[in-house]
Amino acid sequence: MQVKFSLNGRMESVDVEPRRTLADALREDLGYTGTHVGCEHGVCGACTIMVDGQPARACLMFAVQADGSSITTVEGLQNDDGKLHALQQSFCDRHGLQCGFCTPGMLMTAMDLLHRENEPSRERIREEMSGNICRCTGYMGIVDAVEEASRTQSG
């Protein structure tokens, strides 16, 4: 089946088998490897993307379900001038990443939170990020990074 959608602001078209996951279509068919696949059960959050402005687990969604949608992946966060988005820079500055495997899903989840809430509390950040599993950081740097980014965007 041919599937068409807006991906990071560009129209894309891809031929997929009906049962191909959106994560596999993004990574293998379109080359957007920032969407990581960890558990393949929607539990770890590494594959979190935005579909029509809402967070979604790309490993749980078939590519055909995305037909006509607007999708944003971690690659779509970078500014047009090639600089990192403020949230990405904050993750670097505040040590919100180590191995980097969970980072794309963490960034997309944090972006969603920051679009909904201007300056979430540390407790609220922890609550929102709890659906994304990180085995390296201990989450402190991640919470610090999201908190810093929230101050940057509202200040």
TORKEMAR-782030 format. One record per residue: x, y, z of N, C-alpha, C in turn. Coordinates in Angstrom, 2 decimals, padded with zeros to 5 digits, m for minus. Layout:
TORKEMAR-782030
<site n_px="X" n_py="Y" n_pz="Z" ca_px="X" ca_py="Y" ca_pz="Z" c_px="X" c_py="Y" c_pz="Z"/>
...
//
This chain:
TORKEMAR-782030
<site n_px="000.84" n_py="m001.18" n_pz="000.00" ca_px="000.00" ca_py="000.00" ca_pz="000.00" c_px="000.89" c_py="001.24" c_pz="000.00"/>
<site n_px="000.44" n_py="002.26" n_pz="m000.70" ca_px="001.16" ca_py="003.52" ca_pz="m000.68" c_px="000.58" c_py="004.40" c_pz="000.42"/>
<site n_px="001.47" n_py="004.91" n_pz="001.26" ca_px="001.09" ca_py="005.76" ca_pz="002.39" c_px="001.76" c_py="007.11" c_pz="002.18"/>
<site n_px="000.99" n_py="008.18" n_pz="002.38" ca_px="001.54" ca_py="009.54" ca_pz="002.26" c_px="001.27" c_py="010.29" c_pz="003.55"/>
<site n_px="002.29" n_py="011.02" n_pz="003.99" ca_px="002.13" ca_py="011.85" ca_pz="005.19" c_px="003.18" c_py="012.94" c_pz="005.18"/>
<site n_px="002.95" n_py="013.94" n_pz="006.01" ca_px="003.92" ca_py="015.00" ca_pz="006.21" c_px="004.88" c_py="014.52" c_pz="007.29"/>
<site n_px="006.16" n_py="014.52" n_pz="006.99" ca_px="007.17" ca_py="014.05" ca_pz="007.94" c_px="008.16" c_py="015.18" c_pz="008.16"/>
<site n_px="008.13" n_py="015.73" n_pz="009.36" ca_px="009.01" ca_py="016.84" ca_pz="009.71" c_px="008.87" c_py="017.99" c_pz="008.71"/>
<site n_px="007.63" n_py="018.22" n_pz="008.28" ca_px="007.33" ca_py="019.34" ca_pz="007.40" c_px="007.49" c_py="019.06" c_pz="005.92"/>
<site n_px="007.87" n_py="017.84" n_pz="005.56" ca_px="008.03" ca_py="017.46" ca_pz="004.15" c_px="007.08" c_py="016.33" c_pz="003.81"/>
<site n_px="006.45" n_py="016.41" n_pz="002.66" ca_px="005.57" ca_py="015.32" ca_pz="002.24" c_px="006.42" c_py="014.11" c_pz="001.85"/>
<site n_px="006.01" n_py="012.96" n_pz="002.36" ca_px="006.70" ca_py="011.70" ca_pz="002.06" c_px="005.67" c_py="010.69" c_pz="001.57"/>
<site n_px="006.13" n_py="009.78" n_pz="000.75" ca_px="005.30" ca_py="008.69" ca_pz="000.27" c_px="006.13" c_py="007.42" c_pz="000.37"/>
<site n_px="005.51" n_py="006.36" n_pz="000.85" ca_px="006.24" ca_py="005.11" ca_pz="001.03" c_px="005.28" c_py="003.94" c_pz="000.77"/>
<site n_px="005.81" n_py="002.92" n_pz="000.09" ca_px="005.06" ca_py="001.70" ca_pz="m000.13" c_px="005.36" c_py="000.73" c_pz="001.00"/>
<site n_px="004.31" n_py="000.26" n_pz="001.66" ca_px="004.49" ca_py="m000.63" ca_pz="002.81" c_px="003.51" c_py="m001.79" c_pz="002.76"/>
<site n_px="003.90" n_py="m002.86" n_pz="003.37" ca_px="002.98" ca_py="m003.97" ca_pz="003.62" c_px="001.98" c_py="m003.49" c_pz="004.68"/>
<site n_px="000.75" n_py="m003.94" n_pz="004.64" ca_px="m000.26" ca_py="m003.44" ca_pz="005.59" c_px="000.11" c_py="m003.62" c_pz="007.06"/>
<site n_px="000.91" n_py="m004.62" n_pz="007.40" ca_px="001.24" ca_py="m004.86" ca_pz="008.81" c_px="002.60" c_py="m004.28" c_pz="009.21"/>
<site n_px="003.20" n_py="m003.47" n_pz="008.37" ca_px="004.51" ca_py="m002.85" ca_pz="008.69" c_px="004.29" c_py="m001.75" c_pz="009.72"/>
<site n_px="005.09" n_py="m001.76" n_pz="010.77" ca_px="004.93" ca_py="m000.72" ca_pz="011.79" c_px="005.43" c_py="000.61" c_pz="011.26"/>
<site n_px="004.91" n_py="001.66" n_pz="011.83" ca_px="005.36" ca_py="003.00" ca_pz="011.47" c_px="006.84" c_py="003.16" c_pz="011.82"/>
<site n_px="007.26" n_py="002.59" n_pz="012.94" ca_px="008.68" ca_py="002.67" ca_pz="013.34" c_px="009.57" c_py="002.06" c_pz="012.26"/>
<site n_px="009.20" n_py="000.90" n_pz="011.76" ca_px="010.00" ca_py="000.25" ca_pz="010.72" c_px="009.97" c_py="001.04" c_pz="009.42"/>
<site n_px="008.83" n_py="001.59" n_pz="009.06" ca_px="008.74" ca_py="002.40" ca_pz="007.84" c_px="009.62" c_py="003.64" c_pz="007.96"/>
<site n_px="009.57" n_py="004.30" n_pz="009.12" ca_px="010.39" ca_py="005.49" ca_pz="009.32" c_px="011.88" c_py="005.15" c_pz="009.25"/>
<site n_px="012.28" n_py="004.11" n_pz="009.96" ca_px="013.69" ca_py="003.77" ca_pz="010.06" c_px="014.23" c_py="003.11" c_pz="008.79"/>
<site n_px="013.57" n_py="002.06" n_pz="008.35" ca_px="014.12" ca_py="001.23" ca_pz="007.29" c_px="013.76" c_py="001.71" c_pz="005.89"/>
<site n_px="012.56" n_py="002.23" n_pz="005.72" ca_px="012.13" ca_py="002.64" ca_pz="004.39" c_px="012.47" c_py="004.09" c_pz="004.08"/>
<site n_px="012.44" n_py="004.95" n_pz="005.10" ca_px="012.66" ca_py="006.38" ca_pz="004.88" c_px="013.98" c_py="006.89" c_pz="005.45"/>
<site n_px="014.69" n_py="006.07" n_pz="006.23" ca_px="016.00" ca_py="006.44" ca_pz="006.73" c_px="016.00" c_py="007.38" c_pz="007.93"/>
<site n_px="014.88" n_py="007.53" n_pz="008.60" ca_px="014.80" ca_py="008.37" ca_pz="009.81" c_px="015.09" c_py="007.48" c_pz="011.03"/>
<site n_px="016.36" n_py="007.28" n_pz="011.30" ca_px="016.77" ca_py="006.32" ca_pz="012.32" c_px="016.76" c_py="006.88" c_pz="013.73"/>
<site n_px="016.36" n_py="008.14" n_pz="013.90" ca_px="016.27" ca_py="008.71" ca_pz="015.23" c_px="015.16" c_py="008.09" c_pz="016.06"/>
<site n_px="014.17" n_py="007.52" n_pz="015.41" ca_px="013.09" ca_py="006.82" ca_pz="016.11" c_px="013.61" c_py="005.43" c_pz="016.46"/>
<site n_px="013.94" n_py="005.24" n_pz="017.73" ca_px="014.53" ca_py="003.97" ca_pz="018.16" c_px="013.46" c_py="002.95" c_pz="018.52"/>
<site n_px="013.79" n_py="001.70" n_pz="018.32" ca_px="012.89" ca_py="000.60" ca_pz="018.67" c_px="013.55" c_py="m000.20" c_pz="019.78"/>
<site n_px="012.94" n_py="m000.16" n_pz="020.96" ca_px="013.50" ca_py="m000.87" ca_pz="022.10" c_px="012.76" c_py="m002.14" c_pz="022.40"/>
<site n_px="011.55" n_py="m002.00" n_pz="022.89" ca_px="010.80" ca_py="m003.16" ca_pz="023.38" c_px="009.84" c_py="m003.75" c_pz="022.36"/>
<site n_px="009.44" n_py="m002.97" n_pz="021.39" ca_px="008.45" ca_py="m003.36" ca_pz="020.37" c_px="007.08" c_py="m003.68" c_pz="020.97"/>
<site n_px="006.84" n_py="m003.18" n_pz="022.19" ca_px="005.55" ca_py="m003.39" ca_pz="022.85" c_px="004.95" c_py="m002.10" c_pz="023.38"/>
<site n_px="005.56" n_py="m000.96" n_pz="023.07" ca_px="005.05" ca_py="000.33" ca_pz="023.51" c_px="005.32" c_py="000.65" c_pz="024.97"/>
<site n_px="006.20" n_py="m000.07" n_pz="025.59" ca_px="006.46" ca_py="000.09" ca_pz="027.02" c_px="007.62" c_py="001.04" c_pz="027.31"/>
<site n_px="008.67" n_py="000.99" n_pz="026.49" ca_px="009.89" ca_py="001.73" ca_pz="026.84" c_px="009.88" c_py="003.20" c_pz="026.44"/>
<site n_px="009.13" n_py="003.56" n_pz="025.42" ca_px="009.04" ca_py="004.95" ca_pz="024.99" c_px="010.11" c_py="005.41" c_pz="024.03"/>
<site n_px="011.05" n_py="004.55" n_pz="023.65" ca_px="012.14" ca_py="004.95" ca_pz="022.76" c_px="011.64" c_py="005.36" c_pz="021.37"/>
<site n_px="010.49" n_py="004.85" n_pz="020.97" ca_px="009.96" ca_py="005.13" ca_pz="019.64" c_px="008.93" c_py="006.26" c_pz="019.62"/>
<site n_px="008.84" n_py="007.03" n_pz="020.67" ca_px="007.84" ca_py="008.10" ca_pz="020.75" c_px="008.08" c_py="009.15" c_pz="019.68"/>
<site n_px="007.03" n_py="009.44" n_pz="018.95" ca_px="007.00" ca_py="010.48" ca_pz="017.92" c_px="005.74" c_py="011.29" c_pz="018.13"/>
<site n_px="005.55" n_py="012.33" n_pz="017.33" ca_px="004.31" ca_py="013.09" ca_pz="017.37" c_px="003.52" c_py="012.79" c_pz="016.10"/>
<site n_px="002.26" n_py="012.44" n_pz="016.25" ca_px="001.37" ca_py="012.21" ca_pz="015.12" c_px="000.19" c_py="013.16" c_pz="015.29"/>
<site n_px="000.06" n_py="014.06" n_pz="014.35" ca_px="m000.99" ca_py="015.09" ca_pz="014.42" c_px="m000.98" c_py="015.81" c_pz="015.76"/>
<site n_px="000.24" n_py="016.10" n_pz="016.22" ca_px="000.41" ca_py="016.88" ca_pz="017.44" c_px="000.26" c_py="016.11" c_pz="018.74"/>
<site n_px="000.09" n_py="014.80" n_pz="018.66" ca_px="m000.07" ca_py="013.97" ca_pz="019.85" c_px="001.04" c_py="012.94" c_pz="019.92"/>
<site n_px="001.56" n_py="012.67" n_pz="021.12" ca_px="002.60" ca_py="011.64" ca_pz="021.22" c_px="002.04" c_py="010.27" c_pz="020.88"/>
<site n_px="002.85" n_py="009.48" n_pz="020.17" ca_px="002.44" ca_py="008.13" ca_pz="019.77" c_px="003.66" c_py="007.23" c_pz="019.80"/>
<site n_px="003.42" n_py="005.97" n_pz="020.09" ca_px="004.47" ca_py="004.97" ca_pz="020.06" c_px="004.50" c_py="004.38" c_pz="018.66"/>
<site n_px="005.55" n_py="004.66" n_pz="017.92" ca_px="005.64" ca_py="004.24" ca_pz="016.52" c_px="005.71" c_py="002.73" c_pz="016.36"/>
<site n_px="006.12" n_py="002.01" n_pz="017.40" ca_px="006.18" ca_py="000.56" ca_pz="017.30" c_px="004.80" c_py="m000.08" c_pz="017.43"/>
<site n_px="003.82" n_py="000.68" n_pz="017.93" ca_px="002.46" ca_py="000.15" ca_pz="018.10" c_px="001.52" c_py="000.56" c_pz="016.98"/>
<site n_px="002.02" n_py="001.38" n_pz="016.07" ca_px="001.17" ca_py="001.93" ca_pz="015.02" c_px="001.59" c_py="001.35" c_pz="013.68"/>
<site n_px="000.62" n_py="000.97" n_pz="012.88" ca_px="000.94" ca_py="000.53" ca_pz="011.53" c_px="001.16" c_py="001.76" c_pz="010.67"/>
<site n_px="002.06" n_py="001.66" n_pz="009.71" ca_px="002.35" ca_py="002.78" ca_pz="008.82" c_px="001.09" c_py="003.23" c_pz="008.08"/>
<site n_px="000.22" n_py="002.28" n_pz="007.71" ca_px="m001.00" ca_py="002.64" ca_pz="006.98" c_px="m001.93" c_py="003.51" c_pz="007.83"/>
<site n_px="m001.82" n_py="003.41" n_pz="009.15" ca_px="m002.63" ca_py="004.25" ca_pz="010.03" c_px="m002.19" c_py="005.71" c_pz="009.98"/>
<site n_px="m000.98" n_py="005.95" n_pz="009.52" ca_px="m000.44" ca_py="007.31" ca_pz="009.47" c_px="m000.78" c_py="008.03" c_pz="008.17"/>
<site n_px="m001.44" n_py="007.35" n_pz="007.25" ca_px="m001.76" ca_py="007.96" ca_pz="005.96" c_px="m002.52" c_py="009.27" c_pz="006.18"/>
<site n_px="m002.01" n_py="010.34" n_pz="005.58" ca_px="m002.64" ca_py="011.65" ca_pz="005.69" c_px="m002.28" c_py="012.42" c_pz="006.95"/>
<site n_px="m001.44" n_py="011.86" n_pz="007.79" ca_px="m001.09" ca_py="012.48" ca_pz="009.06" c_px="000.08" c_py="013.45" c_pz="008.91"/>
<site n_px="000.29" n_py="014.19" n_pz="009.98" ca_px="001.48" ca_py="015.02" ca_pz="010.11" c_px="002.32" c_py="014.41" c_pz="011.22"/>
<site n_px="003.54" n_py="014.01" n_pz="010.89" ca_px="004.41" ca_py="013.30" ca_pz="011.83" c_px="005.65" c_py="014.14" c_pz="012.10"/>
<site n_px="006.04" n_py="014.18" n_pz="013.36" ca_px="007.30" ca_py="014.80" ca_pz="013.74" c_px="008.13" c_py="013.77" c_pz="014.49"/>
<site n_px="009.36" n_py="013.60" n_pz="014.03" ca_px="010.31" ca_py="012.73" ca_pz="014.71" c_px="011.38" c_py="013.61" c_pz="015.34"/>
<site n_px="012.29" n_py="013.01" n_pz="016.06" ca_px="013.36" ca_py="013.77" ca_pz="016.71" c_px="014.17" c_py="014.56" c_pz="015.69"/>
<site n_px="014.30" n_py="014.05" n_pz="014.47" ca_px="015.03" ca_py="014.78" ca_pz="013.43" c_px="014.34" c_py="016.10" c_pz="013.09"/>
<site n_px="013.06" n_py="016.20" n_pz="013.35" ca_px="012.31" ca_py="017.41" ca_pz="013.05" c_px="012.45" c_py="018.50" c_pz="014.10"/>
<site n_px="013.15" n_py="018.22" n_pz="015.20" ca_px="013.31" ca_py="019.21" ca_pz="016.26" c_px="014.40" c_py="020.24" c_pz="015.94"/>
<site n_px="015.38" n_py="019.83" n_pz="015.19" ca_px="016.51" ca_py="020.72" ca_pz="014.88" c_px="016.00" c_py="021.97" c_pz="014.17"/>
<site n_px="016.59" n_py="023.10" n_pz="014.50" ca_px="016.20" ca_py="024.37" ca_pz="013.88" c_px="016.59" c_py="024.40" c_pz="012.40"/>
<site n_px="015.92" n_py="025.25" n_pz="011.64" ca_px="016.20" ca_py="025.37" ca_pz="010.20" c_px="017.65" c_py="025.75" c_pz="009.92"/>
<site n_px="018.27" n_py="026.48" n_pz="010.83" ca_px="019.66" ca_py="026.90" ca_pz="010.64" c_px="020.66" c_py="025.82" c_pz="011.01"/>
<site n_px="020.17" n_py="024.63" n_pz="011.36" ca_px="021.05" ca_py="023.51" ca_pz="011.70" c_px="021.42" c_py="023.43" c_pz="013.17"/>
<site n_px="021.03" n_py="024.41" n_pz="013.95" ca_px="021.33" ca_py="024.39" ca_pz="015.38" c_px="020.33" c_py="023.50" c_pz="016.11"/>
<site n_px="020.78" n_py="022.98" n_pz="017.24" ca_px="019.90" ca_py="022.15" ca_pz="018.06" c_px="018.75" c_py="022.98" c_pz="018.60"/>
<site n_px="017.61" n_py="022.35" n_pz="018.74" ca_px="016.48" ca_py="022.97" ca_pz="019.43" c_px="016.91" c_py="023.22" c_pz="020.87"/>
<site n_px="016.32" n_py="024.21" n_pz="021.52" ca_px="016.69" ca_py="024.55" ca_pz="022.90" c_px="016.58" c_py="023.34" c_pz="023.83"/>
<site n_px="015.59" n_py="022.49" n_pz="023.62" ca_px="015.44" ca_py="021.31" ca_pz="024.47" c_px="016.59" c_py="020.33" c_pz="024.22"/>
<site n_px="016.97" n_py="020.13" n_pz="022.97" ca_px="018.10" ca_py="019.26" ca_pz="022.66" c_px="019.38" c_py="019.80" c_pz="023.29"/>
<site n_px="019.58" n_py="021.10" n_pz="023.18" ca_px="020.78" ca_py="021.72" ca_pz="023.75" c_px="020.79" c_py="021.57" c_pz="025.26"/>
<site n_px="019.61" n_py="021.70" n_pz="025.86" ca_px="019.49" ca_py="021.55" ca_pz="027.30" c_px="019.84" c_py="020.13" c_pz="027.74"/>
<site n_px="019.44" n_py="019.13" n_pz="026.96" ca_px="019.81" ca_py="017.75" ca_pz="027.27" c_px="021.33" c_py="017.59" c_pz="027.25"/>
<site n_px="021.99" n_py="018.25" n_pz="026.30" ca_px="023.45" ca_py="018.20" ca_pz="026.24" c_px="024.06" c_py="018.92" c_pz="027.43"/>
<site n_px="023.58" n_py="020.12" n_pz="027.69" ca_px="024.16" ca_py="020.95" ca_pz="028.75" c_px="023.94" c_py="020.38" c_pz="030.15"/>
<site n_px="022.81" n_py="019.76" n_pz="030.38" ca_px="022.44" ca_py="019.28" ca_pz="031.71" c_px="022.67" c_py="017.78" c_pz="031.88"/>
<site n_px="023.38" n_py="017.16" n_pz="030.97" ca_px="023.72" ca_py="015.74" ca_pz="031.04" c_px="022.47" c_py="014.86" c_pz="031.10"/>
<site n_px="021.51" n_py="015.17" n_pz="030.22" ca_px="020.27" ca_py="014.42" ca_pz="030.18" c_px="020.34" c_py="013.20" c_pz="029.28"/>
<site n_px="021.55" n_py="012.82" n_pz="028.89" ca_px="021.71" ca_py="011.64" ca_pz="028.06" c_px="023.05" c_py="010.99" c_pz="028.37"/>
<site n_px="023.08" n_py="009.70" n_pz="028.14" ca_px="024.36" ca_py="008.99" ca_pz="028.25" c_px="024.51" c_py="008.13" c_pz="027.00"/>
<site n_px="023.93" n_py="006.95" n_pz="026.98" ca_px="024.08" ca_py="006.11" ca_pz="025.78" c_px="023.29" c_py="006.68" c_pz="024.61"/>
<site n_px="022.22" n_py="007.43" n_pz="024.91" ca_px="021.44" ca_py="008.08" ca_pz="023.87" c_px="020.30" c_py="007.26" c_pz="023.30"/>
<site n_px="020.18" n_py="006.01" n_pz="023.71" ca_px="019.14" ca_py="005.18" ca_pz="023.11" c_px="017.73" c_py="005.69" c_pz="023.42"/>
<site n_px="017.48" n_py="006.11" n_pz="024.65" ca_px="016.16" ca_py="006.57" ca_pz="025.03" c_px="015.93" c_py="008.04" c_pz="024.67"/>
<site n_px="016.99" n_py="008.75" n_pz="024.33" ca_px="016.93" ca_py="010.20" ca_pz="024.18" c_px="015.89" c_py="010.69" c_pz="023.17"/>
<site n_px="015.77" n_py="010.11" n_pz="021.97" ca_px="014.74" ca_py="010.61" ca_pz="021.05" c_px="013.33" c_py="010.56" c_pz="021.63"/>
<site n_px="013.00" n_py="009.46" n_pz="022.27" ca_px="011.67" ca_py="009.34" ca_pz="022.88" c_px="011.51" c_py="010.30" c_pz="024.05"/>
<site n_px="012.57" n_py="010.48" n_pz="024.82" ca_px="012.53" ca_py="011.44" ca_pz="025.94" c_px="012.30" c_py="012.85" c_pz="025.40"/>
<site n_px="013.02" n_py="013.21" n_pz="024.35" ca_px="012.87" ca_py="014.56" ca_pz="023.77" c_px="011.46" c_py="014.78" c_pz="023.25"/>
<site n_px="010.90" n_py="013.80" n_pz="022.57" ca_px="009.56" ca_py="013.97" ca_pz="022.01" c_px="008.51" c_py="014.06" c_pz="023.13"/>
<site n_px="008.68" n_py="013.27" n_pz="024.17" ca_px="007.76" ca_py="013.33" ca_pz="025.31" c_px="007.88" c_py="014.68" c_pz="026.01"/>
<site n_px="009.11" n_py="015.14" n_pz="026.19" ca_px="009.33" ca_py="016.44" ca_pz="026.83" c_px="008.77" c_py="017.58" c_pz="025.99"/>
<site n_px="008.92" n_py="017.49" n_pz="024.67" ca_px="008.37" ca_py="018.52" ca_pz="023.78" c_px="006.86" c_py="018.60" c_pz="023.95"/>
<site n_px="006.22" n_py="017.46" n_pz="024.02" ca_px="004.77" ca_py="017.45" ca_pz="024.21" c_px="004.40" c_py="018.12" c_pz="025.52"/>
<site n_px="005.10" n_py="017.79" n_pz="026.58" ca_px="004.83" ca_py="018.40" ca_pz="027.88" c_px="005.01" c_py="019.91" c_pz="027.80"/>
<site n_px="006.10" n_py="020.38" n_pz="027.21" ca_px="006.39" ca_py="021.81" ca_pz="027.15" c_px="005.44" c_py="022.57" c_pz="026.23"/>
<site n_px="004.82" n_py="021.87" n_pz="025.29" ca_px="003.79" ca_py="022.51" ca_pz="024.47" c_px="002.50" c_py="022.69" c_pz="025.26"/>
<site n_px="002.27" n_py="021.81" n_pz="026.22" ca_px="001.04" ca_py="021.88" ca_pz="027.01" c_px="001.18" c_py="022.72" c_pz="028.27"/>
<site n_px="002.39" n_py="022.76" n_pz="028.84" ca_px="002.60" ca_py="023.46" ca_pz="030.11" c_px="003.85" c_py="024.33" c_pz="030.01"/>
<site n_px="003.73" n_py="025.59" n_pz="030.39" ca_px="004.85" ca_py="026.52" ca_pz="030.28" c_px="006.01" c_py="026.19" c_pz="031.21"/>
<site n_px="005.75" n_py="026.07" n_pz="032.49" ca_px="006.81" ca_py="025.78" ca_pz="033.46" c_px="006.36" c_py="024.67" c_pz="034.41"/>
<site n_px="006.41" n_py="023.43" n_pz="033.93" ca_px="005.99" ca_py="022.33" ca_pz="034.80" c_px="006.95" c_py="022.16" c_pz="035.98"/>
<site n_px="006.40" n_py="021.71" n_pz="037.09" ca_px="007.24" ca_py="021.45" ca_pz="038.27" c_px="008.10" c_py="020.22" c_pz="038.01"/>
<site n_px="009.13" n_py="020.05" n_pz="038.83" ca_px="009.98" ca_py="018.87" ca_pz="038.70" c_px="009.16" c_py="017.60" c_pz="038.90"/>
<site n_px="008.22" n_py="017.65" n_pz="039.81" ca_px="007.35" ca_py="016.50" ca_pz="040.05" c_px="006.53" c_py="016.18" c_pz="038.80"/>
<site n_px="006.01" n_py="017.21" n_pz="038.17" ca_px="005.20" ca_py="017.03" ca_pz="036.95" c_px="006.08" c_py="016.49" c_pz="035.81"/>
<site n_px="007.29" n_py="017.00" n_pz="035.70" ca_px="008.21" ca_py="016.49" ca_pz="034.68" c_px="008.47" c_py="015.01" c_pz="034.91"/>
<site n_px="008.76" n_py="014.64" n_pz="036.14" ca_px="009.01" ca_py="013.21" ca_pz="036.46" c_px="007.79" c_py="012.36" c_pz="036.09"/>
<site n_px="006.62" n_py="012.86" n_pz="036.42" ca_px="005.38" ca_py="012.13" ca_pz="036.12" c_px="005.24" c_py="011.91" c_pz="034.61"/>
<site n_px="005.44" n_py="012.96" n_pz="033.84" ca_px="005.28" ca_py="012.86" ca_pz="032.38" c_px="006.34" c_py="011.97" c_pz="031.75"/>
<site n_px="007.55" n_py="012.03" n_pz="032.26" ca_px="008.64" ca_py="011.26" ca_pz="031.68" c_px="008.65" c_py="009.81" c_pz="032.15"/>
<site n_px="007.80" n_py="009.46" n_pz="033.09" ca_px="007.81" ca_py="008.12" ca_pz="033.67" c_px="007.45" c_py="007.03" c_pz="032.66"/>
<site n_px="006.85" n_py="007.38" n_pz="031.56" ca_px="006.52" ca_py="006.39" ca_pz="030.54" c_px="007.68" c_py="006.08" c_pz="029.60"/>
<site n_px="008.80" n_py="006.73" n_pz="029.82" ca_px="009.99" ca_py="006.51" ca_pz="029.01" c_px="011.09" c_py="005.94" c_pz="029.91"/>
<site n_px="011.60" n_py="004.81" n_pz="029.51" ca_px="012.59" ca_py="004.12" ca_pz="030.34" c_px="014.01" c_py="004.50" c_pz="029.92"/>
<site n_px="014.82" n_py="004.84" n_pz="030.92" ca_px="016.24" ca_py="005.12" ca_pz="030.72" c_px="017.01" c_py="004.22" c_pz="031.68"/>
<site n_px="017.98" n_py="003.50" n_pz="031.13" ca_px="018.77" ca_py="002.59" ca_pz="031.98" c_px="020.10" c_py="003.20" c_pz="032.41"/>
<site n_px="020.40" n_py="004.42" n_pz="031.96" ca_px="021.74" ca_py="004.97" ca_pz="032.21" c_px="021.78" c_py="006.18" c_pz="033.14"/>
<site n_px="020.86" n_py="007.11" n_pz="032.98" ca_px="021.06" ca_py="008.44" ca_pz="033.57" c_px="020.60" c_py="008.59" c_pz="035.01"/>
<site n_px="019.68" n_py="007.78" n_pz="035.46" ca_px="019.10" ca_py="008.01" ca_pz="036.78" c_px="018.06" c_py="009.12" c_pz="036.75"/>
<site n_px="017.76" n_py="009.64" n_pz="035.59" ca_px="016.70" ca_py="010.62" ca_pz="035.32" c_px="016.97" c_py="012.03" c_pz="035.83"/>
<site n_px="017.92" n_py="012.24" n_pz="036.73" ca_px="018.13" ca_py="013.58" ca_pz="037.28" c_px="018.50" c_py="014.58" c_pz="036.18"/>
<site n_px="019.43" n_py="014.22" n_pz="035.30" ca_px="019.83" ca_py="015.10" ca_pz="034.21" c_px="018.70" c_py="015.37" c_pz="033.25"/>
<site n_px="017.85" n_py="014.39" n_pz="033.05" ca_px="016.70" ca_py="014.55" ca_pz="032.16" c_px="015.73" c_py="015.56" c_pz="032.76"/>
<site n_px="015.41" n_py="015.40" n_pz="034.03" ca_px="014.51" ca_py="016.35" ca_pz="034.71" c_px="015.12" c_py="017.74" c_pz="034.71"/>
<site n_px="016.42" n_py="017.84" n_pz="035.00" ca_px="017.11" ca_py="019.14" ca_pz="034.97" c_px="017.01" c_py="019.77" c_pz="033.59"/>
<site n_px="017.21" n_py="018.97" n_pz="032.54" ca_px="017.18" ca_py="019.48" ca_pz="031.17" c_px="015.80" c_py="019.99" c_pz="030.78"/>
<site n_px="014.77" n_py="019.25" n_pz="031.12" ca_px="013.40" ca_py="019.68" ca_pz="030.79" c_px="013.05" c_py="020.94" c_pz="031.58"/>
<site n_px="013.45" n_py="020.97" n_pz="032.83" ca_px="013.18" ca_py="022.16" ca_pz="033.65" c_px="013.90" c_py="023.38" c_pz="033.07"/>
<site n_px="015.15" n_py="023.23" n_pz="032.68" ca_px="015.91" ca_py="024.34" ca_pz="032.09" c_px="015.27" c_py="024.80" c_pz="030.78"/>
<site n_px="014.87" n_py="023.86" n_pz="029.95" ca_px="014.24" ca_py="024.20" ca_pz="028.68" c_px="012.92" c_py="024.93" c_pz="028.90"/>
<site n_px="012.18" n_py="024.56" n_pz="029.94" ca_px="010.90" ca_py="025.23" ca_pz="030.21" c_px="011.14" c_py="026.68" c_pz="030.62"/>
<site n_px="012.20" n_py="026.92" n_pz="031.37" ca_px="012.55" ca_py="028.31" ca_pz="031.76" c_px="013.01" c_py="029.10" c_pz="030.55"/>
<site n_px="013.76" n_py="028.46" n_pz="029.67" ca_px="014.28" ca_py="029.12" ca_pz="028.47" c_px="013.14" c_py="029.54" c_pz="027.55"/>
<site n_px="012.17" n_py="028.64" n_pz="027.36" ca_px="011.08" ca_py="028.95" ca_pz="026.43" c_px="010.11" c_py="029.98" c_pz="026.98"/>
<site n_px="009.98" n_py="030.06" n_pz="028.30" ca_px="009.03" ca_py="031.01" ca_pz="028.87" c_px="009.71" c_py="032.30" c_pz="029.31"/>
<site n_px="011.04" n_py="032.33" n_pz="029.28" ca_px="011.76" ca_py="033.49" ca_pz="029.75" c_px="012.31" c_py="034.37" c_pz="028.70"/>
//
